[in-house]
Amino acid sequence: MPLTDSAIRALKPKDKRYTKTDDKGLALEVYPTGGMLWQFRYRLDGKQERVTLGRYPALSLKIARAMRDEAATQVALGQSPAAQKQRAKAAQGEAVTVSTFGERFFKEIVAKDRRDTTIPRRYFDKSIVPAIGSKLVQTVTTEDVRAIIWRKKDAGYDAAAGQVRGLLKRLFDYAMTCGLATSNPVLALPMRHVHKPKARDRVLSSDEIRAFLRATYESNIRRQFKIGVHLLLLTMVRKSALLQARWSEVDLDEGLWHIPPAAEGRNTKSDKPHLVYLSRQVVELFRQLKPLAGGSELVIPGRSSLNKPFAHNAINSALKVALQGQEIAAFVIHDFRRTASTTLHETGWPSDVVEKALNHVIGGVRGVYNKAEYADQRREMLQVWADHVDSLLNDGTVIMGRFRQRA
């Protein structure tokens, strides 16, 4: 019985691969991972052959039937569609390495999908290229990619393993599109077996804020990182904004930090620039960072070059070192934003003001019609928040000193 679109959508994966036939040699293979692959089966010179047409739903039932009819015409003329496809792929992919194809993948796919390619680029350069960069695309096996992904998992970085797995899958999907691979070796490794992301709800208590800040300043991590985590807590900005910040964007006299839009390839998730109003405490922290920058245009230049920022996870790693031995439940730097938001909401600050300070897009009808920036309220709110954190940090013991003076 011929297949229908509704019947295909109703198909469910089973423990073993199985096949559903359509008509005139067209068949759909359903894999345990949930993937579906169109094949055309035919006889030529008394021998049974098959050729893979493509993946469903990228290849619809209608298109698959059209491709089947085209392949059937080749068979009628005494030609082998499978052999022709193999010759074409051999001609195209004979000497294309993963490293070479990766450059094409980043240029044609990743750069068009993401404004900031820093993180996937780092995974490609640091994890993928050293392992399989010199291998030909069509020779990469499931074991090759498994070794790359599990190296991250074994080190305790499940989320990073998931990101590497996702990058590899997209790369080999595109390799198949370009005719450089006949299958995707990553499909045998379902994401649910690599990493299951969980919605985060971690909010630091007042005692935890006090403990982590004191532990951070008393640790032996770099001074820039001590000040950096403090800045992130007080300003409610994303980590990437600080790591890529330039001194030309920070006006200490006016108490303003101009963060460029994401369209410029860095810092925010918004297409609009973001303005951060600096509390007295934050102005003081920036002033402490100035001499540590060594004349760099970057607020926190990297270790190896004054012209390049630190790696994306550098502050995370430093914070992990600073908190060793501390009885504080695990948290990540992004939890600072949730902590500030929760505290400010609970103390009565209007949600729109808080969301603007977080550089969140306000959804729904309000987001369409409310174009207010709440400048005065945001400046006041961030000062109140900084004063609150300051009071926690300096409760009984003054560690940072001159925060009460006005800039």
Phi, psi and omega per residue, in radians:
M1 nan 2.203 -3.101
P2 -1.016 2.628 3.118
L3 -1.333 2.753 3.017
T4 -2.234 2.812 3.127
D5 -1.041 -0.735 -3.126
S6 -1.174 -0.637 3.121
A7 -1.160 -0.650 3.123
I8 -1.179 -0.755 3.132
R9 -1.094 -0.437 -3.119
A10 -1.481 -0.142 -3.119
L11 -1.165 2.423 3.136
K12 -2.089 2.532 3.098
P13 -1.190 2.625 3.088
K14 -2.137 3.127 -3.112
D15 -1.112 -0.521 3.125
K16 -2.160 2.717 3.115
R17 -1.110 2.466 3.071
Y18 -2.451 2.917 -3.022
T19 -2.171 2.435 3.002
K20 -2.059 2.205 -3.093
T21 -1.624 2.605 3.088
D22 -1.833 -1.575 -3.113
D23 -2.837 2.621 3.051
K24 0.978 0.672 3.038
G25 1.605 -0.098 3.136
L26 -1.424 2.344 -3.128
A27 -2.471 2.669 3.128
L28 -2.099 2.053 3.106
E29 -1.598 2.276 -3.129
V30 -1.921 2.157 -3.052
Y31 -1.724 2.729 3.122
P32 -0.991 -0.445 3.131
T33 -1.339 -0.197 -3.098
G34 1.782 -0.178 3.106
G35 -1.259 2.632 -3.141
M36 -2.287 2.387 -3.030
L37 -2.288 2.231 3.099
W38 -1.404 2.420 3.053
Q39 -2.375 2.592 3.039
F40 -1.995 2.151 -3.111
R41 -1.927 2.368 -3.056
Y42 -2.692 2.956 3.063
R43 -2.034 2.378 3.123
L44 -2.440 2.168 -3.097
D45 0.953 0.670 3.079
G46 1.385 0.053 -3.132
K47 -1.954 2.468 3.090
Q48 -1.395 2.276 3.093
E49 -2.339 2.874 3.059
R50 -2.555 2.670 3.098
V51 -2.392 2.370 3.107
T52 -1.401 2.263 -3.114
L53 -1.652 -0.621 -3.120
G54 2.714 -3.097 -3.027
R55 -1.772 2.426 3.015
Y56 -1.585 2.415 0.210
P57 -1.648 0.030 3.112
A58 -0.973 -0.629 3.055
L59 -1.858 1.885 -3.113
S60 -1.250 2.948 3.102
L61 -1.030 -0.731 -3.130
K62 -1.094 -0.803 -3.129
I63 -1.198 -0.686 3.114
A64 -1.048 -0.702 3.106
R65 -1.152 -0.651 3.109
A66 -1.151 -0.706 3.115
M67 -1.192 -0.639 3.064
R68 -1.055 -0.781 -3.125
D69 -1.113 -0.647 3.112
E70 -1.165 -0.735 3.111
A71 -1.172 -0.626 3.114
A72 -1.104 -0.591 3.090
T73 -1.134 -0.697 3.084
Q74 -1.059 -0.764 3.139
V75 -1.069 -0.729 3.141
A76 -1.077 -0.482 3.119
L77 -1.556 0.076 3.109
G78 1.471 0.293 -3.136
Q79 -1.836 2.606 -3.137
S80 -1.721 1.921 3.110
P81 -1.032 -0.655 -3.129
A82 -1.128 -0.789 -3.135
A83 -1.142 -0.693 3.128
Q84 -1.128 -0.687 3.134
K85 -1.143 -0.714 3.120
Q86 -1.122 -0.710 3.120
R87 -1.124 -0.710 -3.134
A88 -1.136 -0.724 -3.134
K89 -1.206 -0.652 3.119
A90 -1.123 -0.679 -3.136
A91 -1.182 -0.648 -3.093
Q92 -1.423 -0.668 -2.971
G93 -1.919 0.210 -3.014
E94 -0.997 -0.718 -3.039
A95 -2.182 0.430 -3.119
V96 -1.620 2.010 3.132
T97 -1.519 2.879 3.110
V98 -1.087 -0.689 -3.141
S99 -1.076 -0.802 3.139
T100 -1.163 -0.813 -3.123
F101 -1.158 -0.555 3.119
G102 -1.034 -0.657 3.105
E103 -1.103 -0.724 3.092
R104 -1.129 -0.721 3.131
F105 -1.063 -0.768 -3.139
F106 -1.180 -0.660 -3.117
K107 -1.251 -0.747 -3.013
E108 -1.608 -0.374 -3.077
I109 -2.094 -1.093 -3.002
V110 -1.088 -0.815 -3.092
A111 -1.114 -0.416 3.124
K112 -1.521 -0.387 -3.114
D113 -1.621 -0.443 -3.053
R114 -2.230 2.459 3.062
R115 -1.360 -0.567 -3.133
D116 -2.108 1.978 -3.088
T117 -1.741 0.218 -3.038
T118 -0.989 -0.877 -3.048
I119 -1.181 -0.913 3.111
P120 -1.078 -0.573 3.124
R121 -1.133 -0.694 3.140
R122 -1.156 -0.730 3.103
Y123 -1.088 -0.701 -3.133
F124 -1.140 -0.837 -3.070
D125 -1.246 -0.648 -3.025
K126 -1.619 -0.533 -3.050
S127 -1.913 -0.678 -3.008
I128 -1.556 -0.884 -3.081
V129 -1.057 -0.807 3.135
P130 -1.052 -0.489 -3.080
A131 -1.521 -0.802 -3.022
I132 -2.344 0.192 -3.075
G133 -1.000 -0.591 -3.092
S134 -1.538 -0.117 -3.135
K135 -1.393 2.596 3.047
L136 -1.212 2.493 -3.051
V137 -0.928 -0.802 -3.037
Q138 -1.307 -0.100 -3.131
T139 -1.768 -0.055 -3.131
V140 -1.231 2.298 -3.088
T141 -1.885 2.967 3.074
T142 -1.059 -0.647 3.128
E143 -1.125 -0.602 3.105
D144 -1.071 -0.875 -3.087
V145 -1.287 -0.553 3.089
R146 -1.056 -0.728 -3.124
A147 -1.095 -0.674 3.140
I148 -1.162 -0.826 -3.081
I149 -1.179 -0.778 -3.081
W150 -1.266 -0.338 3.052
R151 -1.101 -0.661 3.071
K152 -1.218 -0.766 -3.130
K153 -1.095 -0.768 -3.120
D154 -1.114 -0.446 3.110
A155 -1.477 -0.031 3.108
G156 1.610 0.181 -3.110
Y157 -1.868 1.261 -3.087
D158 -1.116 -0.714 -3.134
A159 -1.112 -0.724 3.099
A160 -1.138 -0.660 3.085
A161 -1.053 -0.706 3.099
G162 -1.111 -0.684 3.130
Q163 -1.203 -0.682 3.098
V164 -1.128 -0.732 3.113
R165 -1.056 -0.770 3.121
G166 -1.102 -0.703 3.128
L167 -1.150 -0.754 3.119
L168 -1.102 -0.733 -3.140
K169 -1.068 -0.794 -3.134
R170 -1.137 -0.664 -3.138
L171 -1.092 -0.797 -3.110
F172 -1.366 -0.434 2.966
D173 -1.046 -0.773 -3.128
Y174 -1.232 -0.580 3.076
A175 -1.078 -0.661 3.081
M176 -1.177 -0.715 3.098
T177 -1.043 -0.667 -3.114
C178 -1.461 0.015 3.127
G179 1.331 0.362 -3.119
L180 -1.753 -0.100 3.110
A181 -2.574 2.545 3.139
T182 -1.652 -0.239 3.122
S183 -2.690 2.870 3.137
N184 -1.838 1.965 -3.073
P185 -1.174 -0.229 -3.099
V186 -1.421 -0.368 -3.042
L187 -1.105 -0.374 3.110
A188 -1.355 -0.033 -3.133
L189 -2.112 1.439 -3.099
P190 -1.028 2.511 -3.121
M191 -1.027 -0.577 -3.106
R192 -1.117 -0.348 3.098
H193 -1.585 -0.170 -3.118
V194 -1.752 -0.925 -3.102
H195 -2.754 2.304 3.056
K196 -1.946 1.757 -3.120
P197 -1.127 2.483 3.129
K198 -2.080 2.471 3.078
A199 -1.132 2.269 -3.086
R200 -1.568 2.462 3.082
D201 -2.370 0.378 -3.068
R202 -1.253 2.181 3.057
V203 -2.240 2.236 -3.125
L204 -1.388 2.399 3.069
S205 -1.387 2.951 3.113
S206 -1.039 -0.721 3.124
D207 -1.117 -0.663 -3.136
E208 -1.223 -0.661 3.090
I209 -1.066 -0.822 3.127
R210 -1.048 -0.804 -3.079
A211 -1.167 -0.750 -3.077
F212 -1.246 -0.648 3.117
L213 -1.153 -0.765 3.133
R214 -1.135 -0.721 3.112
A215 -1.104 -0.661 -3.133
T216 -1.132 -0.837 -3.106
Y217 -1.229 -0.434 3.134
E218 -1.549 -0.114 -3.127
S219 -1.409 3.099 3.138
N220 -1.828 0.374 3.083
I221 -1.276 2.936 -3.109
R222 -0.999 2.486 -3.135
R223 -1.029 -0.659 3.119
Q224 -1.042 -0.636 -3.123
F225 -1.295 -0.619 3.076
K226 -1.034 -0.848 3.137
I227 -1.202 -0.634 -3.096
G228 -1.074 -0.814 -3.127
V229 -1.164 -0.583 3.084
H230 -1.128 -0.772 3.093
L231 -1.056 -0.766 -3.120
L232 -1.086 -0.679 3.115
L233 -1.142 -0.753 -3.047
L234 -1.365 -0.559 -3.055
T235 -1.624 -0.304 3.130
M236 1.164 0.368 3.141
V237 -1.583 2.905 3.073
R238 -1.323 2.669 -3.086
K239 -1.011 -0.720 -3.102
S240 -1.090 -0.519 3.133
A241 -1.101 -0.732 -3.131
L242 -1.285 -0.750 -3.105
L243 -1.070 -0.505 -3.091
Q244 -1.882 0.132 -3.101
A245 -1.162 2.508 3.068
R246 -1.930 2.615 3.107
W247 -1.117 -0.488 3.128
S248 -1.141 -0.281 -3.110
E249 -1.687 -0.090 -3.078
V250 -1.946 2.093 3.116
D251 -1.927 1.720 -3.078
L252 -1.273 -0.507 3.122
D253 -1.192 -0.704 3.132
E254 -1.548 -0.227 -3.113
G255 1.217 0.802 -3.081
L256 -2.334 2.509 3.053
W257 -2.213 2.010 -3.130
H258 -1.635 2.019 3.114
I259 -1.803 2.097 -3.089
P260 -1.098 2.823 3.122
P261 -1.254 2.813 3.135
A262 -1.110 -0.416 -3.138
A263 -1.033 -0.388 3.108
E264 -1.518 0.104 2.998
G265 1.563 0.205 -3.140
R266 -2.768 2.865 2.895
N267 1.381 -0.898 -3.000
T268 -2.196 2.961 3.066
K269 -1.746 0.127 -3.093
S270 -1.890 2.624 3.078
D271 -1.384 -0.070 -3.128
K272 -1.918 2.630 3.072
P273 -1.158 2.739 -3.130
H274 -2.139 2.379 -3.131
L275 -1.939 2.169 3.117
V276 -1.865 2.197 3.115
Y277 -1.549 2.186 -2.983
L278 -1.612 2.194 3.034
S279 -1.263 2.955 3.115
R280 -1.057 -0.675 3.138
Q281 -1.120 -0.709 -3.119
V282 -1.203 -0.692 3.073
V283 -1.010 -0.760 3.127
E284 -1.103 -0.705 3.129
L285 -1.132 -0.727 3.091
F286 -1.079 -0.698 3.142
R287 -1.139 -0.564 3.071
Q288 -1.238 -0.515 3.129
L289 -1.318 -0.464 -3.026
K290 -0.959 -0.944 -3.136
P291 -1.178 -0.416 -3.141
L292 -1.314 -0.281 -3.110
A293 -1.361 -0.221 3.066
G294 1.080 0.544 3.129
G295 1.479 0.035 3.135
S296 -1.222 2.663 3.033
E297 -1.295 -0.311 3.091
L298 -1.441 2.472 3.104
V299 -1.134 -0.742 3.084
I300 -2.228 1.482 -3.140
P301 -1.186 2.709 -3.117
G302 -1.217 2.977 -3.084
R303 -1.202 -0.693 -3.015
S304 -1.572 -0.301 -3.094
S305 -2.678 2.420 3.089
L306 -1.291 -0.209 -3.075
N307 -1.761 -0.042 -3.118
K308 -2.207 2.489 3.125
P309 -1.348 2.956 3.034
F310 -1.178 2.802 3.051
A311 -1.087 2.734 -3.021
H312 -1.028 -0.577 -3.075
N313 -1.710 0.166 -3.056
A314 -1.111 -0.782 -3.134
I315 -1.185 -0.655 3.088
N316 -0.998 -0.824 -3.111
S317 -1.114 -0.700 3.137
A318 -1.135 -0.738 3.134
L319 -1.107 -0.664 3.113
K320 -1.061 -0.706 3.108
V321 -1.154 -0.746 -3.087
A322 -1.122 -0.530 -3.053
L323 -1.658 0.084 3.116
Q324 -1.047 2.261 3.134
G325 1.495 -0.084 3.137
Q326 -1.531 2.476 -3.140
E327 -1.566 1.160 3.132
I328 -2.185 2.236 3.116
A329 -1.023 2.571 -3.065
A330 -0.970 2.463 3.039
F331 -2.667 2.867 3.096
V332 -2.089 2.879 -3.055
I333 -1.068 -0.595 -3.136
H334 -1.102 -0.365 3.116
D335 -1.177 -0.287 3.059
F336 -1.025 -0.728 -3.094
R337 -1.125 -0.729 3.129
R338 -1.192 -0.650 3.124
T339 -1.091 -0.849 3.134
A340 -1.096 -0.792 -3.127
S341 -1.043 -0.805 -3.123
T342 -1.088 -0.821 -3.117
T343 -1.088 -0.765 -3.109
L344 -1.190 -0.682 3.069
H345 -1.104 -0.759 -3.101
E346 -1.156 -0.446 -3.141
T347 -1.654 0.180 2.948
G348 1.732 0.090 3.122
W349 -1.269 2.412 -3.120
P350 -1.025 2.450 -3.079
S351 -1.036 -0.712 -3.117
D352 -1.093 -0.615 3.126
V353 -1.191 -0.770 3.123
V354 -1.102 -0.784 -3.108
E355 -1.118 -0.667 3.092
K356 -1.121 -0.693 3.127
A357 -1.144 -0.547 3.095
L358 -1.414 -0.097 -3.068
N359 1.078 0.623 3.041
H360 -1.523 2.608 3.037
V361 -1.458 2.161 3.124
I362 -1.346 2.153 -3.045
G363 -1.507 3.065 3.041
G364 1.238 -2.850 -3.104
V365 -1.094 -0.674 3.140
R366 -1.042 -0.674 -3.133
G367 -1.167 -0.532 -3.139
V368 -1.276 -0.737 -2.996
Y369 -1.744 -0.353 -3.106
N370 -1.620 1.817 -3.139
K371 -1.863 0.222 -3.114
A372 -1.148 2.539 3.113
E373 -1.767 -0.289 3.091
Y374 0.933 0.766 -3.040
A375 -1.015 -0.904 -3.086
D376 -1.107 -0.732 -3.129
Q377 -1.152 -0.699 -3.134
R378 -1.152 -0.721 3.124
R379 -1.085 -0.783 3.134
E380 -1.133 -0.748 -3.100
M381 -1.109 -0.768 -3.127
L382 -1.170 -0.542 3.064
Q383 -1.216 -0.710 3.090
V384 -1.084 -0.748 3.130
W385 -1.108 -0.763 3.130
A386 -1.127 -0.696 3.098
D387 -1.094 -0.665 3.124
H388 -1.103 -0.852 3.131
V389 -1.119 -0.686 3.115
D390 -1.039 -0.742 -3.131
S391 -1.147 -0.583 3.094
L392 -1.195 -0.785 -3.079
L393 -1.179 -0.652 -3.036
N394 -1.760 0.329 -3.130
D395 -1.235 1.662 3.087
G396 1.650 -0.546 -3.119
T397 -2.374 2.049 -3.136
V398 -1.479 1.955 -3.108
I399 -1.704 -0.746 -3.044
M400 -1.638 -0.298 3.054
G401 1.425 -2.092 -2.709
R402 -1.271 0.790 -3.103
F403 -1.382 -0.270 -3.077
R404 -1.433 -0.279 -3.137
Q405 -1.325 2.614 3.125
R406 -1.494 2.505 3.140
A407 -1.322 nan nan
